[in-house]
Amino acid sequence: MTVPTLDASLDALVAVLVAGPDVKSVSDLAGKTIAIDDRYSEQSISRVRTAMAAAGALEVQLSKGQTTAINRLVGKEVAAAVVGLVSANAADSFPELPRYRTFQVPLAARSSPAKP
């Protein structure tokens, strides 16, 4: 999967976020560290951070690492992981993971909150 870098293409994307079962909403991640794969550009990461704030998760720290984001979540290094920046249709078909909660955070400015 190639990583989009243009603002126009980012507007159409949704960040798929996976968190532990104790996270009931995106806003529960305020002030927490969230893993993101290092394959994403700084522009993409900035857009994810802005979208997270719009969804109620203020002051999140997006952290890149040599280990994949999902592995960092499973290893309990972080509170959540951005596992993909995908189209809304792809996000809707993202499988539920046992013992984890999945959230969709639109990168485009929308009036609706993040979908659980």
C-alpha positions as CSV (number, residue, x, y, z in Angstrom):
1,M,0.0,0.0,0.0
2,T,1.4,3.4,-0.9
3,V,1.1,6.1,1.6
4,P,-0.8,9.2,0.3
5,T,1.0,12.5,0.8
6,L,-1.3,15.1,-0.8
7,D,-3.9,16.9,1.3
8,A,-6.7,16.1,-1.1
9,S,-6.1,12.4,-0.9
10,L,-5.8,12.6,2.9
11,D,-9.2,14.2,3.2
12,A,-10.8,11.1,1.9
13,L,-9.1,8.8,4.4
14,V,-10.0,7.4,7.8
15,A,-7.5,6.5,10.5
16,V,-8.3,3.0,11.8
17,L,-7.4,3.0,15.5
18,V,-7.2,-0.1,17.7
19,A,-7.2,0.2,21.5
20,G,-7.5,-2.0,24.5
21,P,-11.0,-2.9,25.9
22,D,-10.7,-0.3,28.6
23,V,-10.9,2.5,26.0
24,K,-14.6,3.3,25.5
25,S,-14.2,6.3,23.2
26,V,-11.5,8.1,21.2
27,S,-11.6,10.9,23.9
28,D,-10.4,8.4,26.4
29,L,-7.0,8.6,24.6
30,A,-6.5,12.2,25.5
31,G,-2.9,12.8,26.7
32,K,-1.9,9.2,25.8
33,T,0.8,7.8,23.5
34,I,-0.5,6.2,20.3
35,A,1.7,4.1,18.0
36,I,1.8,4.7,14.3
37,D,4.0,2.9,11.7
38,D,7.0,4.8,10.5
39,R,5.9,4.4,6.9
40,Y,3.6,7.4,7.2
41,S,4.8,10.9,6.3
42,E,5.0,13.7,8.8
43,Q,2.1,15.4,7.0
44,S,0.0,12.3,7.4
45,I,0.9,12.1,11.1
46,S,0.0,15.7,11.6
47,R,-3.4,15.2,10.0
48,V,-4.0,12.1,12.2
49,R,-3.1,14.2,15.3
50,T,-5.5,17.0,14.2
51,A,-8.3,14.5,13.5
52,M,-7.7,12.8,17.0
53,A,-8.1,16.3,18.6
54,A,-11.3,16.9,16.7
55,A,-12.6,13.6,17.9
56,G,-11.9,14.6,21.6
57,A,-8.5,13.1,22.1
58,L,-6.5,16.2,22.9
59,E,-2.7,16.2,23.3
60,V,-2.1,12.7,22.0
61,Q,1.4,11.7,21.3
62,L,1.8,9.8,18.0
63,S,4.9,7.7,18.3
64,K,6.8,6.0,15.5
65,G,8.9,3.0,16.3
66,Q,10.9,0.2,14.6
67,T,8.3,-2.3,15.8
68,T,4.9,-2.1,14.0
69,A,2.2,-0.1,15.7
70,I,0.0,-3.1,16.4
71,N,2.8,-5.0,18.0
72,R,3.5,-2.1,20.3
73,L,-0.1,-2.1,21.3
74,V,-0.1,-5.9,21.9
75,G,3.1,-5.5,23.9
76,K,1.3,-2.8,26.1
77,E,3.9,-0.1,25.2
78,V,1.1,2.2,24.1
79,A,-2.6,2.8,24.7
80,A,-3.6,2.5,21.1
81,A,-2.3,2.0,17.6
82,V,-3.1,3.6,14.2
83,V,-3.2,0.5,12.0
84,G,-4.1,2.1,8.8
85,L,-5.1,5.2,6.8
86,V,-7.7,3.8,4.5
87,S,-10.8,4.8,2.6
88,A,-14.1,4.9,4.5
89,N,-15.3,1.8,2.7
90,A,-12.2,-0.1,3.7
91,A,-12.5,1.1,7.3
92,D,-16.1,-0.1,7.4
93,S,-14.9,-3.6,6.5
94,F,-12.0,-3.7,8.9
95,P,-12.3,-6.8,11.0
96,E,-13.0,-6.6,14.7
97,L,-10.1,-7.9,16.8
98,P,-10.9,-10.0,19.9
99,R,-10.1,-8.2,23.1
100,Y,-9.6,-4.8,21.4
101,R,-11.8,-1.9,20.3
102,T,-11.6,-0.5,16.9
103,F,-12.4,3.2,16.1
104,Q,-12.6,5.2,12.8
105,V,-11.3,8.7,12.9
106,P,-12.0,10.7,9.6
107,L,-9.1,12.8,8.5
108,A,-11.3,15.3,6.8
109,A,-13.0,17.9,8.9
110,R,-16.5,16.6,9.5
111,S,-19.2,17.6,12.0
112,S,-19.8,14.0,13.1
113,P,-17.7,12.4,15.8
114,A,-15.5,9.4,15.3
115,K,-17.4,6.2,14.6
116,P,-16.9,3.3,17.2
